[in-house]
Amino acid sequence: MPAVVRCPVANCDAEFEGFRRSEGIKSHMNGRHTEADRRSLTNEAMIPQGLVRCEVCGHVHGASVRARRAHVSACGDYVPRKAAMARARDNYRHETETSSAMQAAVQPEQGPVRTLPRAMREVCVGQGGENDPTTDPWMQERVGTKRYLHKKEWAAWLEVCRPAFLGYGASSQAERCRRQLVIMDLVRTHLAMGRGEAQRRRDAVAGQAARAAGARNGIPQDEGAQDEGVQDEDAQARRTAARVEMLCMLNAAGRAARMLTRDGEDLVRSSAAEVVREVDGLYPQEDVSTFPQPPLPVTVVGVEKDEVSRAIRRRLTRGAAPGLDGWTRELLYPLTQDSALLMEVTVLTADILNGNVSEQMAHRLRATALTILRKPNGKYRPIGAESVWAKLASMVAFDRVVEASRRIFAGVQFGVGGQIELAIARVRKDFEEKGSVATLDGSNAYNAISRQKVLEALFGFEELRPAWSVVQLLLGVPGVVGLYDGGRLVHAWASTRGVRQGMVLGPLLFSLGTIAALRRLQAELPHASFVAYLDDVTVAAAPEHLEAACGAAA
């Protein structure tokens, strides 16, 4: 076949080159030209282009013996690629589920038709676990899993994922709900590590790093082994070294550097009963019956696979801890290298973004496992690792509303959208003009703010509509916050107030819940200036008015 293949039909200037030129010319002639045009050509005119015409059906195929034999068994009407895909999709739907018309015939009328997200969620109600999520066996255990895979393991991982993902977008809603739970279990099922194996692996990596560092510094390996305090410090150093080494391997050098230079916050290693007593006061409760619902109709948000791929590759944090489902950015990344799997990931992300998930899936997306840190002042800071699927959908939603949020927060709240430089410049200017400043830091601010006020503020801004459904999914119903000891659930709190720390949309939602109060303060105290960076509020005023302004803000 020549390097450049030209269409032999008269008055057609189409040319094809490259390694797919054979498929291009065949698709062009069979799809763009009529059978009369193709039959007007002689095989002698087409053979120099590597083509011949079937005298039975009139379609063009390759001139090689192998191509002719392949065409004999498939001789028939030519079906364009998109039509073939649609036919295969329809066949799959027919094989896996009954048609929507048949379902409607056997189901009684359910009353007035509601909007698409809520109506689709009703299909999945009743699959179990929707009444009391703490009774779900899935939440009773925190399974240790692999957090990343070497590139040589990607092919095997993709083969594991294909049966669960492929065909998801072509399935009915009931089938999607079933597959959602299968996808949530993939990592826990196929990449689980036993507790002993996980601990041995961490100790082995940490021990190698510590021995290598000691050998470089000339430190004997058994030095300090008799002192229990020194042993604890060495164990902590080995864990830190292993974590830093893993982050560097994942190209998360910034996080590795911050881990080496951080000061003050360490993991709490107290007994579970002591941690429960200390943390219990950090989760105040709120009456969920007062939570507002998003106004109808709710917009159905579309998602493109390019923005999902970009969010996975560039936005999700490298080396971040997984949620209870075990999925991480490093386990999602190989799926972006396969176009078919990426498309199914995009459809699943769109379903989460629009709230089109089963109640059991929704409970699992909301559930978090606590990691307890101790602040320099001795108090506890609970951090919950959000599911990477909730993070992905939240990032897509945030991209749709970030510009609108900047207009909403303009001049007062600078913590959303990366505006730290503007906040610093504003504080310096206010200090020069007013003469004195003070900074206020809220106590347990994220968990103390009223969730009712947060949701009312969100639903009050029409320009934030793309985020309504995913926020309603994650915060409109109480979530489970679990404390795990040795991988077993020892205590669970109901998250009914505030915004869970660790949520991607947490800064946006917290800022929405406080912006009205900040605007009101600014109007009532014109002699003072207020600059907020999330829960840190800087008050600037003349020295004689500063105390009163701080009291009003507090």
ZIBELZI-V521432 format. One record per residue. N is the residue number from 1. RES is the residue in three letters. PHI is phi in degrees with one decimal (none if undefined). OMEGA is omega in whole degrees, 0 to 359 (999 if undefined). Layout:
BEGIN
<<N:RES:PHI:OMEGA> <N:RES:PHI:OMEGA>>
END
This chain:
BEGIN
<<1:MET:none:181> <2:PRO:-66.0:181> <3:ALA:-65.0:178> <4:VAL:-120.0:182> <5:VAL:-101.9:181> <6:ARG:-111.1:179> <7:CYS:-67.3:182> <8:PRO:-79.9:180> <9:VAL:-70.8:182> <10:ALA:-61.8:177> <11:ASN:64.5:175> <12:CYS:-116.4:184> <13:ASP:-101.7:183> <14:ALA:-65.6:178> <15:GLU:-131.2:181> <16:PHE:-136.9:178> <17:GLU:-143.2:183> <18:GLY:96.8:186> <19:PHE:-73.8:177> <20:ARG:-108.0:183> <21:ARG:-66.0:179> <22:SER:-64.4:178> <23:GLU:-65.0:181> <24:GLY:-65.2:182> <25:ILE:-69.1:179> <26:LYS:-66.3:179> <27:SER:-64.0:180> <28:HIS:-65.2:184> <29:MET:-69.9:181> <30:ASN:-77.3:184> <31:GLY:-98.3:185> <32:ARG:-98.0:183> <33:HIS:-102.9:180> <34:THR:-77.9:178> <35:GLU:-63.6:178> <36:ALA:-63.5:178> <37:ASP:-63.3:182> <38:ARG:-68.2:181> <39:ARG:-75.4:177> <40:SER:-74.0:180> <41:LEU:-91.7:174> <42:THR:-94.9:177> <43:ASN:-62.7:178> <44:GLU:-62.6:179> <45:ALA:-77.5:184> <46:MET:-93.8:183> <47:ILE:-58.3:177> <48:PRO:-58.2:177> <49:GLN:-90.7:180> <50:GLY:80.1:185> <51:LEU:-128.9:170> <52:VAL:-140.6:180> <53:ARG:-111.5:175> <54:CYS:-76.4:182> <55:GLU:-75.6:180> <56:VAL:-83.0:185> <57:CYS:-104.2:179> <58:GLY:81.6:180> <59:HIS:-91.4:183> <60:VAL:-96.2:176> <61:HIS:-144.6:182> <62:GLY:-65.0:184> <63:ALA:-86.0:182> <64:SER:-71.0:179> <65:VAL:-62.3:180> <66:ARG:-63.4:180> <67:ALA:-67.1:180> <68:ARG:-66.2:179> <69:ARG:-65.3:180> <70:ALA:-65.4:182> <71:HIS:-74.9:182> <72:VAL:-60.6:182> <73:SER:-75.9:182> <74:ALA:-112.2:184> <75:CYS:-64.8:181> <76:GLY:170.0:181> <77:ASP:-66.5:177> <78:TYR:-76.9:180> <79:VAL:-115.4:178> <80:PRO:-58.7:186> <81:ARG:-59.6:182> <82:LYS:-65.6:178> <83:ALA:-66.7:178> <84:ALA:-64.7:178> <85:MET:-64.1:179> <86:ALA:-64.3:179> <87:ARG:-64.9:179> <88:ALA:-64.7:179> <89:ARG:-64.7:178> <90:ASP:-64.8:178> <91:ASN:-64.3:180> <92:TYR:-65.5:178> <93:ARG:-61.5:181> <94:HIS:-66.0:182> <95:GLU:-76.0:187> <96:THR:-92.0:184> <97:GLU:-138.7:172> <98:THR:-71.5:183> <99:SER:-68.4:179> <100:SER:-63.6:179> <101:ALA:-65.9:179> <102:MET:-67.5:178> <103:GLN:-62.5:180> <104:ALA:-65.3:183> <105:ALA:-71.2:184> <106:VAL:-98.3:181> <107:GLN:-103.8:177> <108:PRO:-70.9:180> <109:GLU:-66.0:186> <110:GLN:-99.3:182> <111:GLY:99.5:183> <112:PRO:-63.8:179> <113:VAL:-73.0:179> <114:ARG:-103.9:182> <115:THR:-69.3:188> <116:LEU:-58.1:184> <117:PRO:-59.2:183> <118:ARG:-70.8:180> <119:ALA:-63.6:182> <120:MET:-69.7:179> <121:ARG:-68.7:180> <122:GLU:-63.8:182> <123:VAL:-61.4:189> <124:CYS:-96.5:181> <125:VAL:-66.2:178> <126:GLY:101.3:179> <127:GLN:-88.3:176> <128:GLY:102.8:174> <129:GLY:83.4:185> <130:GLU:-84.9:184> <131:ASN:-84.4:180> <132:ASP:-130.8:184> <133:PRO:-64.8:181> <134:THR:-68.4:178> <135:THR:-85.8:179> <136:ASP:-68.2:179> <137:PRO:-56.3:180> <138:TRP:-60.0:183> <139:MET:-93.0:182> <140:GLN:-77.1:185> <141:GLU:-136.4:173> <142:ARG:-102.7:187> <143:VAL:-84.2:174> <144:GLY:-73.8:184> <145:THR:-133.0:172> <146:LYS:-67.6:182> <147:ARG:-99.4:179> <148:TYR:-152.0:180> <149:LEU:-127.8:172> <150:HIS:-69.8:186> <151:LYS:-59.7:180> <152:LYS:-68.5:179> <153:GLU:-93.2:184> <154:TRP:-63.0:183> <155:ALA:-59.7:179> <156:ALA:-65.8:179> <157:TRP:-66.6:178> <158:LEU:-65.3:177> <159:GLU:-65.1:176> <160:VAL:-68.4:185> <161:CYS:-78.5:187> <162:ARG:-57.7:181> <163:PRO:-59.7:181> <164:ALA:-81.3:187> <165:PHE:-92.1:188> <166:LEU:-62.9:183> <167:GLY:89.9:181> <168:TYR:-61.4:182> <169:GLY:-66.8:181> <170:ALA:-91.4:185> <171:SER:-86.6:173> <172:SER:-71.6:184> <173:GLN:-65.1:179> <174:ALA:-63.3:178> <175:GLU:-67.8:177> <176:ARG:-62.0:180> <177:CYS:-61.5:178> <178:ARG:-65.4:182> <179:ARG:-68.5:179> <180:GLN:-57.9:179> <181:LEU:-68.8:177> <182:VAL:-63.1:180> <183:ILE:-64.2:179> <184:MET:-63.2:182> <185:ASP:-94.3:187> <186:LEU:-57.9:184> <187:VAL:-68.2:181> <188:ARG:-63.6:182> <189:THR:-83.9:190> <190:HIS:-103.5:183> <191:LEU:-121.7:181> <192:ALA:-74.8:174> <193:MET:-121.3:174> <194:GLY:-64.9:182> <195:ARG:-58.8:180> <196:GLY:-65.6:180> <197:GLU:-64.4:180> <198:ALA:-63.0:181> <199:GLN:-67.3:179> <200:ARG:-63.2:180> <201:ARG:-64.9:179> <202:ARG:-64.4:181> <203:ASP:-66.0:180> <204:ALA:-64.6:179> <205:VAL:-64.4:180> <206:ALA:-64.7:179> <207:GLY:-64.2:177> <208:GLN:-61.8:180> <209:ALA:-64.3:181> <210:ALA:-67.8:180> <211:ARG:-65.8:178> <212:ALA:-64.1:179> <213:ALA:-65.8:179> <214:GLY:-65.8:178> <215:ALA:-64.2:179> <216:ARG:-66.2:183> <217:ASN:-94.7:178> <218:GLY:72.0:182> <219:ILE:-94.5:177> <220:PRO:-61.2:185> <221:GLN:-68.6:183> <222:ASP:-99.3:181> <223:GLU:-68.3:179> <224:GLY:79.3:184> <225:ALA:-70.4:182> <226:GLN:-83.0:184> <227:ASP:-97.0:184> <228:GLU:-65.4:179> <229:GLY:-63.5:178> <230:VAL:-66.1:178> <231:GLN:-61.8:178> <232:ASP:-62.5:179> <233:GLU:-64.8:178> <234:ASP:-64.8:178> <235:ALA:-63.1:178> <236:GLN:-64.3:179> <237:ALA:-64.8:179> <238:ARG:-66.6:178> <239:ARG:-63.2:178> <240:THR:-64.5:180> <241:ALA:-62.6:179> <242:ALA:-65.3:180> <243:ARG:-65.5:180> <244:VAL:-64.1:179> <245:GLU:-62.6:179> <246:MET:-65.4:179> <247:LEU:-64.6:178> <248:CYS:-64.7:179> <249:MET:-64.7:179> <250:LEU:-90.3:180> <251:ASN:62.9:175> <252:ALA:-101.7:185> <253:ALA:-64.2:180> <254:GLY:-62.2:179> <255:ARG:-65.9:178> <256:ALA:-63.1:179> <257:ALA:-64.6:179> <258:ARG:-65.2:179> <259:MET:-67.2:180> <260:LEU:-73.2:185> <261:THR:-104.2:182> <262:ARG:-67.6:183> <263:ASP:-138.2:167> <264:GLY:113.4:186> <265:GLU:-98.5:179> <266:ASP:-126.5:176> <267:LEU:-64.9:178> <268:VAL:-81.9:181> <269:ARG:-120.9:177> <270:SER:-82.6:178> <271:SER:-68.2:182> <272:ALA:-62.2:181> <273:ALA:-63.1:179> <274:GLU:-65.9:180> <275:VAL:-64.1:180> <276:VAL:-61.5:180> <277:ARG:-62.6:183> <278:GLU:-74.4:187> <279:VAL:-86.6:186> <280:ASP:-56.2:181> <281:GLY:-73.1:181> <282:LEU:-85.0:180> <283:TYR:-123.6:175> <284:PRO:-65.2:185> <285:GLN:-106.1:181> <286:GLU:-139.3:180> <287:ASP:-72.3:184> <288:VAL:-72.4:180> <289:SER:-68.4:179> <290:THR:-88.7:182> <291:PHE:-67.9:178> <292:PRO:-76.4:175> <293:GLN:-104.6:179> <294:PRO:-64.0:179> <295:PRO:-60.6:178> <296:LEU:-95.6:354> <297:PRO:-81.6:178> <298:VAL:-85.3:181> <299:THR:-69.7:173> <300:VAL:-86.7:186> <301:VAL:-92.4:175> <302:GLY:-86.8:183> <303:VAL:-131.0:176> <304:GLU:-98.0:182> <305:LYS:-67.5:179> <306:ASP:-65.9:180> <307:GLU:-72.2:175> <308:VAL:-68.0:178> <309:SER:-61.4:180> <310:ARG:-65.4:179> <311:ALA:-65.1:179> <312:ILE:-68.5:185> <313:ARG:-75.4:190> <314:ARG:-116.2:189> <315:ARG:-101.2:179> <316:LEU:-63.4:185> <317:THR:-71.4:177> <318:ARG:-71.4:176> <319:GLY:72.3:180> <320:ALA:-71.9:180> <321:ALA:-66.6:180> <322:PRO:-79.6:169> <323:GLY:-80.2:181> <324:LEU:-64.6:180> <325:ASP:-78.0:178> <326:GLY:86.9:182> <327:TRP:-69.7:176> <328:THR:-131.5:177> <329:ARG:-60.5:182> <330:GLU:-69.1:176> <331:LEU:-85.6:176> <332:LEU:-80.8:187> <333:TYR:-57.5:179> <334:PRO:-58.6:180> <335:LEU:-68.9:178> <336:THR:-74.0:180> <337:GLN:-84.6:178> <338:ASP:-114.1:187> <339:SER:-62.8:181> <340:ALA:-67.8:178> <341:LEU:-67.0:178> <342:LEU:-61.2:178> <343:MET:-63.3:180> <344:GLU:-69.9:175> <345:VAL:-61.2:179> <346:THR:-63.7:180> <347:VAL:-64.6:178> <348:LEU:-64.4:177> <349:THR:-61.6:178> <350:ALA:-63.9:178> <351:ASP:-62.9:178> <352:ILE:-66.0:180> <353:LEU:-60.7:181> <354:ASN:-95.5:179> <355:GLY:75.2:182> <356:ASN:-90.6:181> <357:VAL:-132.8:177> <358:SER:-70.5:179> <359:GLU:-63.6:179> <360:GLN:-66.6:176> <361:MET:-63.8:180> <362:ALA:-62.8:178> <363:HIS:-61.5:181> <364:ARG:-71.1:176> <365:LEU:-67.9:181> <366:ARG:-80.7:186> <367:ALA:-69.3:178> <368:THR:-135.2:175> <369:ALA:-106.9:186> <370:LEU:-79.4:165> <371:THR:-115.1:186> <372:ILE:-98.7:175> <373:LEU:-108.8:177> <374:ARG:-105.0:179> <375:LYS:-72.3:177> <376:PRO:-58.2:180> <377:ASN:-84.3:178> <378:GLY:91.9:180> <379:LYS:-79.8:183> <380:TYR:-96.2:174> <381:ARG:-123.8:178> <382:PRO:-84.3:178> <383:ILE:-123.2:179> <384:GLY:-108.9:178> <385:ALA:-81.9:180> <386:GLU:-77.5:177> <387:SER:-59.0:181> <388:VAL:-64.9:177> <389:TRP:-70.3:175> <390:ALA:-66.4:177> <391:LYS:-62.3:183> <392:LEU:-62.7:179> <393:ALA:-64.3:180> <394:SER:-66.8:178> <395:MET:-65.3:177> <396:VAL:-62.9:179> <397:ALA:-64.9:181> <398:PHE:-63.3:179> <399:ASP:-60.7:181> <400:ARG:-76.9:187> <401:VAL:-119.7:187> <402:VAL:-63.9:180> <403:GLU:-66.5:177> <404:ALA:-64.1:180> <405:SER:-65.9:178> <406:ARG:-64.0:177> <407:ARG:-68.8:180> <408:ILE:-66.7:185> <409:PHE:-93.2:189> <410:ALA:-53.9:173> <411:GLY:87.4:183> <412:VAL:-127.8:184> <413:GLN:-104.9:184> <414:PHE:-115.7:185> <415:GLY:-88.4:182> <416:VAL:-115.6:177> <417:GLY:91.2:175> <418:GLY:65.8:182> <419:GLN:-116.6:183> <420:ILE:-62.8:180> <421:GLU:-64.7:178> <422:LEU:-65.0:179> <423:ALA:-64.5:180> <424:ILE:-63.8:179> <425:ALA:-62.3:180> <426:ARG:-66.6:180> <427:VAL:-64.2:179> <428:ARG:-62.1:179> <429:LYS:-64.4:180> <430:ASP:-64.3:179> <431:PHE:-64.4:179> <432:GLU:-66.0:183> <433:GLU:-83.1:186> <434:LYS:-90.5:178> <435:GLY:102.2:179> <436:SER:-156.0:178> <437:VAL:-138.7:175> <438:ALA:-144.4:181> <439:THR:-113.1:178> <440:LEU:-112.4:179> <441:ASP:-120.8:182> <442:GLY:-69.6:178> <443:SER:-90.8:182> <444:ASN:50.0:191> <445:ALA:-63.0:185> <446:TYR:-63.3:182> <447:ASN:-86.6:185> <448:ALA:-91.4:182> <449:ILE:-66.1:181> <450:SER:-71.1:178> <451:ARG:-69.5:176> <452:GLN:-59.3:180> <453:LYS:-65.6:179> <454:VAL:-62.7:182> <455:LEU:-67.5:178> <456:GLU:-62.6:179> <457:ALA:-65.8:180> <458:LEU:-62.9:183> <459:PHE:-72.3:178> <460:GLY:-83.2:180> <461:PHE:-107.7:181> <462:GLU:-62.6:183> <463:GLU:-71.9:177> <464:LEU:-98.1:183> <465:ARG:-54.8:180> <466:PRO:-59.2:181> <467:ALA:-98.3:185> <468:TRP:-61.3:188> <469:SER:-67.3:182> <470:VAL:-70.0:177> <471:VAL:-69.5:176> <472:GLN:-60.8:179> <473:LEU:-65.6:188> <474:LEU:-87.4:185> <475:LEU:-122.7:183> <476:GLY:-71.7:180> <477:VAL:-130.1:180> <478:PRO:-56.1:176> <479:GLY:-103.7:180> <480:VAL:-101.6:175> <481:VAL:-113.0:188> <482:GLY:-108.5:172> <483:LEU:-106.2:185> <484:TYR:-113.5:177> <485:ASP:-127.5:184> <486:GLY:64.6:180> <487:GLY:85.0:181> <488:ARG:-108.4:178> <489:LEU:-71.4:180> <490:VAL:-108.3:178> <491:HIS:-160.0:180> <492:ALA:-135.4:175> <493:TRP:-110.8:173> <494:ALA:-90.0:179> <495:SER:-88.1:182> <496:THR:-119.7:183> <497:ARG:-128.2:175> <498:GLY:72.4:182> <499:VAL:-123.2:181> <500:ARG:-64.8:177> <501:GLN:-68.0:184> <502:GLY:106.1:178> <503:MET:-73.5:176> <504:VAL:-62.4:180> <505:LEU:-86.8:181> <506:GLY:-56.5:179> <507:PRO:-58.5:179> <508:LEU:-62.7:184> <509:LEU:-69.8:177> <510:PHE:-62.2:180> <511:SER:-64.8:177> <512:LEU:-64.0:181> <513:GLY:-71.5:183> <514:THR:-111.5:187> <515:ILE:-64.7:181> <516:ALA:-64.1:179> <517:ALA:-65.5:179> <518:LEU:-65.6:178> <519:ARG:-63.5:180> <520:ARG:-66.5:177> <521:LEU:-61.1:181> <522:GLN:-63.0:179> <523:ALA:-73.9:182> <524:GLU:-78.0:182> <525:LEU:-122.4:183> <526:PRO:-66.1:180> <527:HIS:-79.6:180> <528:ALA:-113.3:178> <529:SER:-127.7:183> <530:PHE:-122.4:177> <531:VAL:-125.7:183> <532:ALA:-110.2:169> <533:TYR:-124.4:188> <534:LEU:59.3:183> <535:ASP:-92.1:175> <536:ASP:-96.2:183> <537:VAL:-114.8:177> <538:THR:-101.2:181> <539:VAL:-107.2:177> <540:ALA:-119.2:179> <541:ALA:-162.3:173> <542:ALA:-63.4:184> <543:PRO:-52.0:182> <544:GLU:-74.9:180> <545:HIS:-107.3:188> <546:LEU:-65.4:183> <547:GLU:-63.1:179> <548:ALA:-66.6:179> <549:ALA:-65.7:179> <550:CYS:-66.0:178> <551:GLY:-63.2:178> <552:ALA:-67.0:180> <553:ALA:-68.4:181> <554:ALA:-67.6:999>>
END
